[in-house]
Amino acid sequence: AKKSGLLVVATSQCVRGSVIPATKALTSWLYTIGIVPAHDMTTEATCAKLAYLFGKGLSPQQVAAAMVVSLRGEITPTSTALSKAEMRLGARPSKL
């Protein structure tokens, strides 16, 4: 995805839980190829957030960084994995 300039967001249709890969190696590989986790956002919130961010004229890289930051409470700010993901993507850490 990253080589092609595409943004791929991994989301889930599960009622509870989040999309955070279970192993450090898998997480690292997904970030390396450009896949961004939607964490515990609903599929609808993920689509709305993507539309909002791209509608503001942001680049795929800027959108990727913003996807892991809770803008309006769409991501539960309790995960340390979330903060680590934000740092890896160069995003401003969300205020927990």
Salt bridges, closest charged atoms under 4 A:
GLU74 OE2 - LYS49 NZ 2.52
